[in-house]
Amino acid sequence: MTIPLGELDPQWQRGPMGDWVRHYRADLIGG
């Protein structure tokens, strides 16, 4: 699974995908 961190949608972290990443893949955003 590859996530373009801000490459396609700079605001992606504010949507459902951002919520999922923060909960399950925080390592991808250094959190």
Phi, psi and omega in degrees: 000122181246131180242117178286099185290086176085000182287321182259319182223100183302339184258014186301330183293344181272350183261187181304323180295320179298320178297318181296315181296317181297327182277319191247334183228048182302337181296336182288334181247015176069022183251000000 
